[in-house]
Structures are given as C-alpha cells and as structure tokens.
C-alpha cells in the first residue's frame, strides 16, 4: 500500500491524541508515523514477536502493538501506540482498524484499475470478467467510453496522476497506463452523454496536459461500451481513431471513431485493392501529375462544398481563374470536380493515395 495513504490515515488521528502513533511494515521499518523523527527507523524485534501472537495485540518496550488484520495471510502492517495503559490499547485497536479500512479501500481501487486494464488489453477471458466483476462489486451493465491519450512529445509519467486528479471518482472513472507514451481513461457515461460532450472532455484533458506538462497529445475516442466486456472494443476503436484520423486529417489532435467516415473503410482495405482502384480511376494519368498549387485548389474546392464562388474568394483568385484550373484538372484526370459523382471519386482517390503512402506503397 502507498506510504502516502498510510501517513494520511495516521496523521488524521494526530489531532485527537498526544500519543505517538505509527505503522511498521513486514521488514520492521516504520513507514508512517505522527513523529517524523521515527520514520525510517527499525523495530524488527517487535515484528518478530508479533508473529507468535498473530491477531492479538502486545506490549513491547513501553509501546502497544497490534497487527493489521489480513484474512488468510500473515499481516502486512503493524500499528503501534506509545504507552502501555488501557488508553494506548484502545487507541491502538482503533488505529489498526483505520489502517485496515484504508488498506482495503486502496487494494480494491488498485484491483479495479488492474481489472479494467486487463479487459481493454484482452488479458482476461470473457467468462472471467463476470466472475471478477462480482468479486470487486462492480456493476457490469453500466456504459463507459474509452479515451486513449497518446503523448507525442515531452513524454511524462506524471500525466497519469494529472488525468487521475481530473476525474477523482475512482468508483466510476479509471485511469491506467498502457505504455510509456499512452494512458487510457475509462469513463462512466450517462444517458444524455454524446460525442460532443466526449470531445469537450478530451479537449479539457489535452489543454490541462499542455499547461501542466508542456506536452502535446493525440486523443482517440471509442464508441460507448454498454457493458464491461465491451471495453476492449471501445479501446480498439480509440486506437483506430488516432491512427486513421491522423492519416487523413493530420492537423487534428482529437479524433473519434464515430466521426471517421469513409476513412475507416479505406483503412481496412488491402493495399492491392487500393492500387487497383487508383489505376482504374486514373488510366492515363496519375495524382503525381498534379502540382502543389493544383492540389491546394482541389482541397479548398472540397472544403467549400464544390462552390466555385466561395472557393475563388478563399483562394483570392478570380472566378475565371478557378474555372480554368478546374478545366485543367479535368483534362489531366478526366474528372470534372464540378460534378458531384466525379468529386466523390476524386476525394476517395486522394484518401486512398494518402493511405497507400503510409503503408509504404510505391503507387
């Protein structure tokens, strides 16, 4: 158990008594104490003596000792209180109970986070999820959504603590580290939750990590997992959201699986099929025949919903200049971007070309 939780538990009792209260680990070292000068000192003889009277208390060299109960195992911690009187005994019993409850809470929280991590990484059988959830008293049919947070620069392990502090309800929200650069937030959702609210949450995480750690992040959001066993699917969707989203819209840092659109389909196609598609669309030409200015014109034309007037204004060119460029594109590729069907084919072709470039294809 974390020494901070031990120290916090003992410190809360300090104001109620003038007695020294401390906690000793199995190595005989005082790991938490109301008297800071005693922390780190050893009391190995007292711990050895307690092994023979497990479950009870004892008086040893002027102090009262009691092990913290651990069912079915040797005690992990021993509480001691200065004094040999009945008050010391009562105080020792209460302190041992407080430490035991804190330990139980800490272990349960740790076990829950580990359980969630095993689910999203597919390290637990589907049938065992039901059993373990019952052991940990976790409801299985409460919907959650998975946020995958990937640090792209200035990787800092403190990111886990920062995100955990943003979502302090440890019964509903879980933050786990899955790699050096990646952590996952599994957050309980309500009936009124939608993708807009998830994106706002992601924006808050991104901005907080940026201000606290000066690190940039990419965040992928999966779809809602209706049960615990569906968390693995939501996690994979969050991974795909980052991978696919950055492939087709590399200026974005927050991507949701729900909004990937046609990029999600292209990402699942074999490269040979994509290469065949491009060769059929551009029989006598290639996208490589188009220069940077022409490609920028095409991009702006798509962004303005194939509107010639709006596109010319955004490009600061005369309308006739834009029409001339579109005619040039039609001559090279055989596709008239002013026609909706041709525009769709060209848009898909651009996305396929980008996908192939990320896969190392020479097409």
N, C-alpha and C positions, 0 to 999 in steps of 0.2 A: 504494500500500500504506500502511496506517495507520502513522504515525510511532511509535506505541507498540510495535508488533511489531518495527520496526527497532531501536528503542532497547533493547528486551528482549534481542534477539539479540546486539547488540554488548556490552551490559552483562554477559552471561554469560561473555564472553571476557576481561573486565577482570581477573578474579581470577587468570587463568593467565599474565598478562604485565604488564610495567610500561610497555609501548609504548602510545601513543595510537592508538586505532582509531576511524574514523569512516565515515559514509556520506553521500555527496553526491547530490543529485537532479539532474535534467537542467537545472535553472536555475542550477546551480553553487552551490547553498546546502547547507551542512552541516545535515542534518535529524536526524542521530543521531550521538552521539559519546561516548566514555568520558570526555572532558574537557568538562564542561558549559560552560565559558567559550567554547568554539569553536562551539557550536550557534548556528545563525543567521548565521554569517559566510559569506563568499563565496569560492569558488575557481573562478571561471569560466574562467580561462586553462587550468587543468589539465584541465577537462572538454573544452574546445575542442581541446586537444592530443590527447586520447584518441580523438577522432572519427577521427583518421587512422590509428590502430593498433588498431582495434576487435578485441576478442577476446584481446588480449595485456595485458601489464602495462607500466608505465613508471615511471621515477624522475623526479620533478619537484620542484625546490627543496627537496631534503632528505627528501622523503617518497616512499613507494612506492604506486602507484595500480593498481587493476585493476577493469575494468567487470564488473558482474554480468551474466552471460550471459542474453540473451533471444532465443530462437530466432526467426529471420526478422524481426527488428526492431532498431532502434537501442536500445542499452542504456538502461534507466530509472534505474539507480543505479550509482554508482562507490564502491568501498571504498578507503580509504587507511589506511596504517600509517606511523607516524613511523619514519624510518631508511631507509638505502639498502643495507643489507647483505643477505646471504642469509636471515638470520632474518626480516627485515622482509618479504622476498619470500614466504617460506613462510607467514608469518602472514597476509599479505595474500590469498594464494590460499585459505587455509582460511576466512578471514572472508568472502570473496566467495562461497565455496561455501555457507557457513552462511546468509548473507543470501538467496542464490538459492533455497535449500530453503525458507526461511521465506516468501519471496515466492510460491513455487509453492503452498505449503500455504494461504496466505491467499487467493490468487486462486481456487484450487479451491473453497475454502469459500464465497467470495463468489459464484462462478459457480453453485454448487449451490443456494444460497439464492435467487438470481435465477431459476434454472430452476424451482424449486418455486413461486415466486411467479407465474411465467408460466403454470404449469399450473393453479393454482387460480383464476386470473383469466381463463382461456381465451384467453391471448395466444400460444399455441403450437398448431400443428396436431397432431392426434393422431399422424400418421405421424412427425412430427419428434421427438416425445417419446422414441421408441425410439432414434433416432439420437443425440440429445443425452445420453440416459442412458448410452449406451455410451461416449461421449466422456468423460463425467465419472466413469465406472466406478461407476455407481450401480445396484444391483440393482432390477429393475422389478417383481418379484412379491412384495416384502416388504410386508405390510399396515401401513397407517398410519391414524391418525384425526386429524381436523381440529378444533381448538378455536378458535373466534372470540371474541376478547376485546375487548369494547367498553367504553371508559371513558365513564361517564355524567356525571362531574363532575371538576373539577380535572385536566383533560387534561394529561398529562406525557409528553414524548418519552422520558424515562428508563425508561418501562415496558418498552420493547424490551430494554434492557440487563438489567433486573432479571429478566425472564422467561428471557432467554438464559442468565443465570447459574444459574437454577434447573434448566436442562436443558443441561449442558455438553457432552454427547456430540454434537459437530457432524456426525458421520457418520450419525447416526440421527434426530436431532431438529432441526427448523428453525424459527426464529422470524423472521417477516417483517412489516414494517409495510405495511398496505394503504390506510390513510387516516390523517388527523390523529388520529382517536379510536380506530381499530381496528388490532389486530395479530392475527396468526394463528400458532398453534403447530401444526406438523405433526409428530406424534409416532409413532414406530415402536411397534407393539404386538406382544405375544406371543400365543401360542396360548391362554394362560389369561386373557387380558385380557377384561373385560366392562364393561358400562356402570357398574356400581358403582365399579370402580376408576377409570374415567374421571371420574366425578363427584368422587371423592376428589382427583384431580389438579386438577380445576377449583376445588375448594374451597381447595386449597393456594395456587393462583395468586391467587384472589380475596383471601384473607387476607394474603398477602405484599404485594400491591399496596396493600392498605388500610393496612397497618402502615408500609410504606416511603414511600409517596407520599400517603397520606391521600386516596386516590381510590376512588370506588365503581365497580364494574364489573358488566357483564352478560356471561355466558359461554354461548355456544351450542356444542353438541357434535354433530357429524355422526356418521353410521354409519361402520363400518370400511371403508376403501377397500382392496380386495385388491391393486390394482396402482397404479402411479404415475398412470396416465391417469384413474383413478377419483377422484383427489384433488379435482378440480373439483366432482364430485357431492357429496362429503362437505362441501366448503366451502359449497355452496348449501344443504345440509341444516342446517349450523350457523347460517347466516343465517336460515333459516325457523324454526329452534328458538327463536331470540331473538324474532323478530317475532311468531310465533304464540303462543309461551309467555307473553310479556308481555301479549298481548292477552286471554288467557283466565285467566291466573293472575299478575296484575301484582305480587304480593308476592314472587315468586321471582326470584332473580338468576342461577340456573344452570339451564339448560334443555337437554334432549337431544332430538334429533329422534325417537329411538326411542320416547320416552315422551309424545309429543304427543297421541296418541289421536285422538279424533274431531275435535279442534280442527284437526288437519292437513287433514281432509276439508273442513270448513266453510270454511277459508281459501282453498280452491281453487274454491269455488262462485261463480258470478256473483251480483251483488247482486240482480238481478231475480228470480232463483230463490229467494233467501233471503227477499225481501219477500213473494213468493207463498206460501212456506211459513208465515210468520207470520200472513198474512191468512187462511189456511185453518185454522190451529190456533185462532186467536182470532177467530172470526167476529163475535161481538157484543161483544167487549171488547178490551183491549189490556194489554200488560205495564205500560204507563204508569199504568193504573188502580190498580196495587198500590203502597202506600206503603212507606217505608224499613223500617219495623218488620216488615211482612209479608215483604218480600224477604229480610231477615235471617233470619227464621224459616225460610223456604224453604231458604236456604243451609245453615243448621245442620241441617235435616232431611236434606239430601243428605249432608252430612259425616258424619252418624251412621247412614248406610245405611238410611234410612227407618224408623229405630227411634224410636217415639213416646216411650218411657220415657227413653231416653238423651238425646234432644233436649230434653225438658222439663227434665231435670236440668241440662244445659249452659246452657239459657236462664234457669234459676232461676224457672220458672213451673210452675204446677200442670198435671198431665197433662190435665185437662179444658179448661184454658185453651188448650193447644196443639191439642187436638182441635177446639175452637171455631174457632181460626184456620184450621185445615186445611179445615173446612167452609166458612168464608168464602171461601177461595181457590177451592174447588170451585164455589161459587155464582157467583163473578165470572168464572172462566175456563172452567168446565165440565170441569176436570181434577181428579181425586182423586189427590193425590200419594201416598196410601197404597197405590195400585195401581201395580205395577211398570211396566206399559206406559205409563200416564199420566205417571209420574215421568220416564221416559226422554224422552218428548215434551217435557215442560216443561224438562228440563235442556238439551236440544238447543235449544229455543226461546230460553232465556236466553243461550246461547253465540252463537246467530245474531244476537240483538239486539245483543250487545256487538260482534260483528264488523261489523254494519252501522253502528254508531255510530263506529267507527274509520275507516270508508270514507266518512263524510260523508253517509250516507243519512238522510233525514228521517223514515223509517218509525218 
